């Protein structure tokens, strides 16, 4: 047989074994058998109404809209009223109180490390996993994204950040400097991840930081809105902050351009037919602005605070332009993605979510049972059915005929109201939400699988004269250190014996000739002396389009304090000033611990 003929036959045999006609496709084209890539894009504080697709003529979002036009959109998809709860539900398939999350700062945002995340489940099947953006489910390993299933992490783990231009970030735990506008930078890193893992499969999680405040956006976007007269404004009696709305819409248009970059990259890599793309937001709008006439905004358990866009695109697999009227929730994403990816869910994995794939693939007559969806935040709980919502004050609303929740129909429908009240009580009993008063979890240090651990000002407690730079702890620093009796403490459990190099980020006034500091944990102590002053100005306002409520920022100088041996156990990690001759000791941003290779000596 001719050698060329032999090679041709072998190639045909290989092609036949590598390809098949896949029933998931709408046509009969051959489909390369591999697990699909998954891209999840999560906006931060974008309301349901912040899209041109949803009738908002104040802005243009063609790239986000295209995901709906080329995929499946959900008309009634619900998340939680604030950031960290929704993120925990997306990643675990469980209502967030079951995961340990109960607040947005000071440790209450942490998702318990024993939770199995979507990233962990997919990584077990050979997926490369990367997250680029705002994590907000824990900073210290094992709460860190690298400990929760993500091979690669770039971004910030706090609830909000103080600067969106060339900010301090972290890359797999190590402090680094961002490049350019943050949302653009996160997308660039995500595109690089896709390129590196184009032979797949991969999970790309892009939890953006916008349009969360501070309201910072490049001039090219702000200039589109600053002098524009808004056509649509907030419908209610509360006062709309027009400059704030303009800044938010400008930030959403920037998101839209970055979604366009993701879509273009998938086309460039010829991965559209092998990639599931999901777009959603983490809660309602962060201000009173157009939101389809719904009641409530971020923080509210009414529809306006928890209704989010949800678009799922999988070219030539899911029907383009399909709209789903059934209610759905963030807890549904994990089981749905596992099913779409042909990944078997562990039999011992208990979740609250429901696999949506039957209604994604089926027609309008696909059987689907009515269900209850629970929204909870800050002591308020509401219950949503397909047609009704029982709000946190047990008022009942017909959501089909009264989507703005204006008329309580509870008296006319007492049986339904009472059944939903009981369901709410049962859910609260079953989930037993933690509170800031009942959460006794320490901050962790020395996790066996981690090199770096941060102890930021956010998680510390000031004593004496020391105070935070702002009432909202995320991204704050400690200041006003005026006495040797002042100190800062963190409730820290060291998980494993080890030696740790400690880096301190500080500023100090020019009148200080040196500051002596002591760091201690149990019997371990480390003493250092700062001989170099570094007094940086407060910044951030130069980029703000409207005044912020969060802390302003400044540059902090790193100082290597030395190496401290730490023993396994729980104690207060305490930072004290032994001596200083100026009016104040230092301002402190954070401590970073780096695990050293050498073991402790007995």
N, C-alpha and C positions, 0 to 999 in steps of 0.2 A: 504494500500500500504506500502511496506517495506520502512523504512526511508532512507536506502541507495539508493534505486531506486529513491525516491523522490529527493534526493540531486543530483543524476546523471542527472535527467531530467532538474532540475533547471540550472545546469551547462551547459547543452547543449543549453538550451534556451538563457542563457546569452552569450555564445560563438557565437550563430547565430546572436544575435543583435549587438555584438561588432565587428564582422568581416564581410567583404564583398569582392566580387571579384572586384578589382579596374581596370578600363579600362586603367589607366595609366601604368600598368605593362605589361611586355612582355609575361608573363605566365598567369596561372590561379590560382596561389596560393592565399590563403586568406590574406587580407591586413588589419591590425588594423587601424581603421579610426581615424586619428589625423592629426593635422597640421604638416607639415614637419619642422624639424630643418633646420637652415641655418648657414653655416660657410663660411665666406668671408675672404680670406687670400690675403693681399695686400703687395707686395714687394715695396721697396723704392729705386728708381733709377736703377732697373734692366731692362736692355734692352731686346727687343724681341729676340736678338741673344744670350742671356746668358743662354741658355738651350741646353742640348744635343739633345733633341727632334727636335730642330730647326737647327741641323747640326753643332753645335759647339763641336768639338772633344777635346777642351781644358779642359772640365770639364764633370762631370757626375751628372745628376739630375734625378735619377730613380723614386723618389717618386713624383716629380712634373709631370714628363712625364707620370706616371701611371694615374694621374687624366685625362689626355687627352685620354689615351688608354682605360680607363674605362668609359669615358664620352664623351662629345661633345667639340670639339675645334673649335675656330674661326680663320680663316686664316687672316682676315683683320679687326681687332678690334682696335679702336682708343680711346686714352685718351687725356689728355692735356699735354703741354710741361713741366709742373712742378707740384710740389706736391699738394699744397692746392687746386688748381682748380679741379683736378681730384677727390679728396676726396669729395668736395662739390657736384660734378656731380653724383658720385656714390650714395651718401646719399639722394639726392633730386630728381633726374631724370631731373634736369634742367641744361642748360648751365650755367657755373659758374658766368658769369657777372650778371645774373639775381638774384644771391643769395647774392650779396654784396662783394664777394671775388674778389680781383684785384691784390694782391701782396702776398708775402710769409712771411712778417714780419711786426712789428710795427702797428698791427691792420688791415692791408690790407688782412690778411689771414682769417678774420672772416666771417663766414656764418651767415646771418641774422637770429635771433632767431625765427622769425615768419614762417620760412620755415618748412614744415612738412617733417621730415626725415623718412627713411625706418624704423629706430628703433622705432620712435613714432607710426607709422602706425601698426607695428607688435605688439608693446606692448599693443595697444588697443585691440588686438585679443587674449591676454593672453600669449604672448611670454615673457620669461625672456630675457633680453637684456644685453650683456656685451661687452665692448671694451677694448682691452689690447694692448697698443702700442702708436704709434705716431698719435696724433689727428690732429693737424695743421689746425683747423678750428675755433679757438678762445679759449682763456684761461679763461677770466672772465665770470661767469654766467651773463646773460643767453646764452652765446656763448659756454660754457663748455659742454663736452659730457653728463654729468649728467643732464644738462638742455635741451639736444637735443634728449632725448629718451633712453639713456642708464642707466639702473639701477646701473650697476657696471662699474667703469672705473679705470684702473691701467696703468700708463705709463707716458708720458710727452706730453704736448699740444703744444710745440714749434715746429719750423720747422726742427731743427736738435739738436742733443745733443752732449755734449763735452766729454762724457766718457761712454763706453759701458760695463764697469766692475764694479759691485756693485755701480751703480750711484744713485744720488738723483732722486727720482721719486715722484709721488703722487698717492694716493689711495682715490678715491672719494673726491678729493680736499685737503686732508691732506698730508703734506710732509712725505715721508717715504724713506727707503733705499732699493734699489734693491738687488737682490741676484744672483751673478754670471754674466755670459755673458748675455747681455740684451735680445737678441732674444730668447735665451733659457729660460730666466726667464719669458718673456711674454707668451711663449708657455705653460710653466708649469702652469701659472695662468689661461690660457685659458682651459687647460685640467681639472683643478680643477672646473672651471665653468661648463664644460660639465658634469662632475661627479655629481655636485650638482643639475643640472637641467636635468638629464637624462630622467626623466619622461615627460619632454618637454611640449610644444615646446620651443626652444630657438634660439636666434640669437647671434652667436659668431662672432665678428668682430676682426680680428687680423691684424691691420696695422703695419707691421714690420718697423724697422728703418734701415734696411740694404738692399742693399750695399751702402747706403748713407755714405758720409764721415762724420767724420774722419774714416780712413780705419783701423779699429780695429777688430781683429778676433783672436780666440784662437789659440795657437801654433799648435794644432793637425790638424787644417785646413790649416794654413799658411805653415806648413812643407810640405804639398802635392804640393805646387806651387812654393815655393821660389827658387828652383834650377831647375825647369822644363823649358824646351824649348817649347814655345807655338807653336802649329802646325798652328793655324789660327790667322792671325793678321788683323788689320784694313786695308781696301782696298783703302782708299783715300790718298790724299796728305798730310793731317795733320799728325802731329807726335803723335804716340801712346806712352803713358807712360806705359812701360811694367810692372814695379813694381806695379803701380796703378791697371792695368788690373788684375794682379795676385791676388792682395788683394781683388778686387771685385769678382773674380771668387771663391776665397776661402770663401767669405761671402755668396755667392749664394749656395755653397755646404752645408754650415751650415743651410741656409734656407731650403734646400731640406731635410736635416735630420729632421728638425722640422716639415715639412709637413708630413714626415713619422710618426712622433710621433702622429700627429693629426689623420691620417688615422688609425693607430694602435689602438688609443683610441676609435674611432668609432666602430671598429670591436670588441674590448673588451666589449663595452657597448651594442653590438648588435643593433647599430643604423645606419648602412650603408644604409639600405633600407628606412630609415626615415629621411635622411639628404641630403640636397643639399649642395655640396661643390664647391666653386668658387675660382679660382686662377687668379690673374692679377697683373700688375705692374702699378705704377702711372705716369710714363713717360719713355722716352727713356734712353739709358745708360748715366751714368754720366762721360763718358770719351770716347775718340776715341778708339774703339775696335771692334771686329767682331760683325756685326749687319746685316748679310744677304745681304750686298752690298747696303743698303739703304743710302740715303743722310740725314745728320743731326744727332744730338744727343740731350740730355736733353736741353730744352730751345728753340728748333727749332720747327717750325710748319710744317716742312717737315715730310715725313713718318718715317724717322729714329728717330725723336724726339717724335712721338706720337703713333707709332704702339706698341701694347702690346700683350703679350699672353693673351688669355682668355680660360680657361677650366672650364666646368660645369659638375660635376659628380652627378648623382642621380641613384644609383645602381638599376637596374631592372625597372627603370621608363624611363630614357632617354637612347637612344641607345648608346651602347659602341663603341668607335672608330669612331664615326661620325665626319666628317669635314664640316664646313659651310663656303662657299665662299662669302656669302653676307657681305657687310660692316656693322659694328655695332659700337656702342659707349658706353662710360661709362654711359651716360644718360639713356641707355636702361635697365640697371640692375634693377632699382627700379620697373618699370612696369612689367618686366619679372618675378621678384621674387614674386610680389604680385599675379600675375596670377597663377604661379606654386603652390603657397601656398593657392590658393582659397580665397584670401583676396580681398574684393571688394575695389576698389580705390574710394576715395571720389569724388563725382561728381563735386565738386568745386575745385579740385586739378588740376591746370594747369601745365603740364610738357612738356618737349621737347622730351623725350625718347619714344621709340617704343617697344612694347611688342614682344620679340623674341620667345616666346613659340611656335608659329606655325612652325617656321623653326627648333626649337629644336626637336619637336616631329614628324614633317612631313618628307616626302621624298624629293628627289631632285627636284621634279616637283611641290612642294608647291608654290602657287602663292605668289609673293613678289615684291612690287613696289620698283623701284630705289629711292634713296633718296640723300640728301645732308648732310654731316657732317662737322661741322665747328670747326676749331682749331684756338685758339687765345692766344697770350701772348706778353706782353710788346710792344704793338702797331703793332704787326704783326698778320695777319689773313690769313688763307688759307682755301680752300674749297675742300672737297673730294667727288667724286661720286664713283660709282662702278668701273668705268674704268679710271677716270682721277683725277688729282689734279691741282687746280689753286693755285700757291704759293703766298706768301705775296707780291711779286713784279709783280703779274698778269702774270706770265709765266705759260703756260699750258703744262702738261706732260701726256703721255699715260702710265698709271701705270701698265697695263698688259704687254706691250712690253718693257717698260723702267722703271722698278721699282727703279732704281737708280737716276731717275730724271736728266738725262744728256742732253736731247734734247728738247728745247722749240718748241712745235708744234702749238703755238697760231696763227701764220700767216696763216697756212693752215686750221685752224679751228676757224675762227674769230667769227662765230655765237655762238659757244659753249663757247668760251672764254668770249665774251661780256655778255652772259647770266649768267655765273658764277660770273663775276665782279659785275653785278647788284645784284645778290643774296647775295654776300658778303656785299655790301653797305646796302642792306635792313636789313640784320642780325645785322650789327653794329648799325643801327638806332634803331632797335627794342630792342636790349639788352642794349644799352646805358651804356657801361662799365664804372665803376668808375675808378678814378686814384688817386694817392697819393695826388694830388692837389685838387681834388673835394670831397674826402672823409672827412666829418666833424663829423664822429661818435666819441663820447668820449669813454673812457674806463669806464666800469660799475663796481659799487661796491654796495653791500647791496641788491642784488636780493632777493626777498622774499623767494624763495625756496632753498637758498644756505646758508651754514654755513661759508665756506672758500672762500676767494678771494685773488689771488696773484696780486701784482703789481711788475713785474720784471724790471730789468734794460732795457731789450729789448724794453719796451713800454714807457720808460721815456725819457726826454730831458735834457741833461746836460747843465749847464750854468757856465760861467767863465772858470776856468782851467780844470774842470772835463772833462774827455773823456772816450770813450768806450775802452774796452780791445781789440776790433777788429772791423773792418769796417762792418762785417756782424753781425747785431744786435742779432740774435737768440743766446741764451745761453751766452751772454756777461755779464760783470760786469762793474761798473763804478769805475774809479781810478783817480789818480792825483788830489785829493781834497786838494788844497794848501792854500785856503783863506776862511775867514769867509764870504766873499762876494759870494763864490761859492754856487750853489744850484742845486737840481734836481727837476723837475716838471713832473707831469702826468696830462693829461686832463681827469678829472674824473667826472662822473655823479653818485651821490648817488641816488639809486632808491627808497630807503625807509629809514625813520628815524631809527636809532639804535645806540647801543653801541658796539664798536668793540675793541677787544684786538688785539694789533699790535705786531707782531714779526718781527725783523729785522735780516737779515743774513749779516754779516760784517766780515771784517778783519781790524786790525790796527797794526801799527808799534810798535816795542818795546820801542821806545823813547817817546811814548805818555803816559802821566800820567792820562789821562781822556779826554773824548770827550763829550761835551754837544750838544744835537741835539734837534731840534724842528720840529714837523710835523704839518702841518696846512691844513685845507680845509674850505674855507669860514671863518666863525667866530670861528670854532672849532680848538683847539690847543692842542698839547700833547708834553710835554718836558721830556727828559730823559737824563741820564748821563751814558756813558760807562766807567766803572772803570777797566775792564779786557781787556788786550791786547791779540790779537790772530793773529799772523802773519804766514800765511800758504804759503808754496812754490807753484809755478806754476807747474802743472802736466799735464799729458795727453800724452806727447810725448813718455813716456816709453811704451805705448801700440800701438802707431801708426806704421803701416807698411811702410807708406810713409809720408813725411811732409804734414801737414794739412794747409788749407787756413783759417779755422775758428779759433775762439778764443780757447786758452788753458784754463784750468780750475784750480780751487783750492778749498780746503775746506773752508767753511764759518761758523762762529760761530753764533748760534741763540741768540738773546737778546730780552727779553720781555720789550717792551717800556711802557706798561701800557694800559689803556683803553681810547679811544677817542670817544666822542659822535658826531655823524655825522647826519646832517640834509639833507633831500632830496633836491637835486639841483646839478647844474653843476658849478664846480670851479676848479682851479688848486690845485692839491694835491702837496704840496711843502715840501721838506726836506732840512733844513738848519743846518749848524754847528754854535752853539752859541759860542763855545770856544773850543780850543785845543792847546796844547803847543808843539806838535811835528811838524815836517816838513809837515806832511799830516794828514788829519782827518781820514777818513776810506775809504776802498773799499766796495762797496755795490753790493750785488747780487739781493736781492729782499726784498719786504715787504709782509708779509702775514697777512690778516685781518680775524679774527674769530668773527662771530656775537655772541654776548652774549644774554642770555635769558631775562635779565631784560630790560624793555622798557626805553626809554628816559623820564626824568622828565621835566615837564614844568617849 
